[in-house]
Amino acid sequence: MGGWLSLVVLALAGFAALHPGSLAWVYFAAVGAFEAWLFAIVRSVGNRQVAPGEAPYLFTEDEARLVSRYPFYFTFPGISKHAASVLAAIGLSSVVLAPWFTFRMAYVPALIAAANLLPAGWLTRRVAPMLSLGMAANRGNREALQMIAAHGSAWEKIRRCNIEPKEPAA
């Protein structure tokens, strides 16, 4: 789904670039609808605090902090994966369309395209946290390094507890 929706976003951006007076609004409506839908799902997960050492996962302190900080990413990994590719297409098209609309003297669509980078960035940090954690770790953030180190073991514990049978076979 994510790949096809990314192609749709890029195609709509291309058509909007060709006709900024009319098709830009179709592009903004489609992008706005997707971002509103994703924002609603991300907010519906909430901020659940995960306690370290609590059954069934038995997370360490670093793993519990990671899962508590990014609950959407760990609750809906499939949606998160597909939404990340669509958000990348939205961000790319916004970066290209803002100066293009300015060049074509379509100032209101240029402003909207530039302003769209804010919600796309906010959603990307919640949907694809490894990207922002990797950038923070490259700048020397120790907390981000600890979270990246805890990422693999946290997913291993989640998979183990969610896939293995809960009761022994009789």
C-alpha positions as CSV (number, residue, x, y, z in Angstrom):
1,M,0.0,0.0,0.0
2,G,2.7,2.5,0.9
3,G,4.6,2.2,-2.3
4,W,1.5,2.8,-4.4
5,L,0.3,5.6,-2.3
6,S,3.8,7.2,-2.5
7,L,3.5,7.0,-6.3
8,V,0.1,8.6,-6.2
9,V,1.5,11.5,-4.1
10,L,4.4,12.0,-6.5
11,A,2.1,11.9,-9.5
12,L,-0.2,14.4,-7.9
13,A,2.8,16.6,-7.1
14,G,3.9,16.4,-10.8
15,F,0.4,17.4,-12.0
16,A,0.3,20.2,-9.4
17,A,3.7,21.5,-10.7
18,L,2.3,21.5,-14.3
19,H,-0.9,23.4,-13.3
20,P,-0.3,25.3,-10.0
21,G,-3.5,27.2,-10.3
22,S,-5.9,24.3,-10.1
23,L,-4.2,21.0,-9.5
24,A,-2.2,22.2,-6.6
25,W,-5.4,22.2,-4.5
26,V,-6.1,18.6,-5.4
27,Y,-2.6,17.7,-4.3
28,F,-3.0,19.6,-1.0
29,A,-6.4,18.0,-0.4
30,A,-5.0,14.5,-0.9
31,V,-1.9,15.2,1.3
32,G,-4.0,16.9,4.0
33,A,-6.5,14.0,4.1
34,F,-3.6,11.5,4.5
35,E,-1.9,13.5,7.2
36,A,-5.2,14.1,9.1
37,W,-5.9,10.3,9.0
38,L,-2.4,9.5,10.1
39,F,-2.4,12.2,12.8
40,A,-5.7,10.7,14.2
41,I,-4.2,7.2,14.4
42,V,-1.0,8.4,16.0
43,R,-2.9,10.4,18.6
44,S,-5.3,7.5,19.3
45,V,-2.4,5.3,20.5
46,G,-1.6,7.9,23.2
47,N,1.4,7.9,25.5
48,R,1.4,4.6,27.3
49,Q,4.2,4.2,29.8
50,V,5.8,0.8,29.8
51,A,7.4,-0.3,33.1
52,P,10.7,-2.1,32.9
53,G,10.7,-5.7,34.0
54,E,6.9,-6.1,33.6
55,A,5.5,-9.3,32.2
56,P,5.1,-10.5,29.5
57,Y,7.9,-8.6,27.7
58,L,10.4,-8.1,30.6
59,F,11.9,-5.0,29.0
60,T,15.1,-3.5,30.3
61,E,15.0,0.2,31.3
62,D,16.3,1.4,28.0
63,E,13.9,-0.8,26.0
64,A,10.9,0.4,28.1
65,R,11.9,4.0,27.6
66,L,12.1,3.4,23.8
67,V,8.7,1.7,23.6
68,S,7.2,4.4,25.8
69,R,8.6,7.1,23.7
70,Y,7.4,5.7,20.3
71,P,4.2,3.8,21.1
72,F,2.8,4.1,17.5
73,Y,5.9,2.5,16.0
74,F,5.7,-0.5,18.2
75,T,1.9,-0.8,18.2
76,F,1.3,-0.6,14.4
77,P,4.6,-1.6,12.7
78,G,2.9,-2.3,9.4
79,I,1.1,1.0,9.1
80,S,4.3,2.7,10.4
81,K,6.4,1.2,7.6
82,H,3.9,2.1,4.8
83,A,3.2,5.6,6.2
84,A,6.9,6.3,6.4
85,S,7.3,5.9,2.6
86,V,4.3,8.1,1.9
87,L,5.6,10.8,4.3
88,A,8.9,10.6,2.5
89,A,7.2,11.3,-0.8
90,I,5.2,14.1,0.8
91,G,8.4,15.7,2.2
92,L,10.2,15.4,-1.1
93,S,7.4,16.8,-3.1
94,S,7.0,19.7,-0.7
95,V,10.7,20.6,-0.9
96,V,10.5,20.6,-4.7
97,L,7.1,22.3,-5.0
98,A,7.7,25.2,-2.7
99,P,10.4,26.9,-4.8
100,W,8.7,25.8,-8.1
101,F,5.4,27.5,-7.1
102,T,7.4,30.6,-6.1
103,F,9.0,30.6,-9.5
104,R,5.6,30.3,-11.1
105,M,4.4,33.1,-8.9
106,A,1.8,31.0,-7.2
107,Y,2.6,32.3,-3.7
108,V,-0.2,30.8,-1.7
109,P,0.4,27.3,-2.9
110,A,4.2,27.8,-2.3
111,L,3.5,28.9,1.2
112,I,1.2,25.9,1.9
113,A,3.8,23.5,0.4
114,A,6.6,25.0,2.5
115,A,4.4,24.9,5.7
116,N,3.5,21.3,4.9
117,L,7.0,20.3,5.9
118,L,6.1,20.9,9.6
119,P,3.3,18.3,9.9
120,A,5.2,15.9,7.6
121,G,8.3,16.1,9.9
122,W,6.2,15.7,13.1
123,L,4.5,12.6,11.8
124,T,7.8,11.2,10.4
125,R,9.4,11.4,13.9
126,R,6.6,9.4,15.3
127,V,6.2,6.9,12.5
128,A,9.9,6.3,11.7
129,P,11.8,6.9,14.9
130,M,15.0,5.2,13.8
131,L,15.6,8.0,11.3
132,S,15.5,10.7,13.8
133,L,17.3,8.6,16.4
134,G,20.1,7.9,13.9
135,M,20.5,11.6,13.1
136,A,20.6,12.4,16.8
137,A,23.2,9.6,17.4
138,N,25.4,11.0,14.6
139,R,25.4,14.3,16.5
140,G,26.7,12.5,19.6
141,N,23.4,12.2,21.6
142,R,24.1,9.4,24.1
143,E,20.4,8.8,24.8
144,A,19.8,8.2,21.1
145,L,22.7,5.8,21.0
146,Q,21.2,3.9,23.9
147,M,17.8,3.7,22.3
148,I,19.3,2.5,19.0
149,A,21.1,-0.2,20.9
150,A,17.9,-1.2,22.7
151,H,15.8,-1.3,19.4
152,G,16.8,-4.8,18.3
153,S,16.3,-6.5,21.6
154,A,13.0,-4.8,22.2
155,W,11.6,-6.0,18.9
156,E,13.0,-9.5,19.6
157,K,11.1,-9.6,23.0
158,I,7.9,-8.3,21.3
159,R,8.1,-10.9,18.6
160,R,8.9,-13.7,21.0
161,C,6.0,-12.9,23.3
162,N,3.5,-12.2,20.5
163,I,4.3,-15.2,18.3
164,E,5.0,-18.0,20.7
165,P,1.9,-19.7,22.2
166,K,0.8,-18.4,25.5
167,E,-0.1,-21.9,27.0
168,P,1.9,-25.1,26.6
169,A,0.3,-27.6,24.2
170,A,-1.4,-30.5,26.0
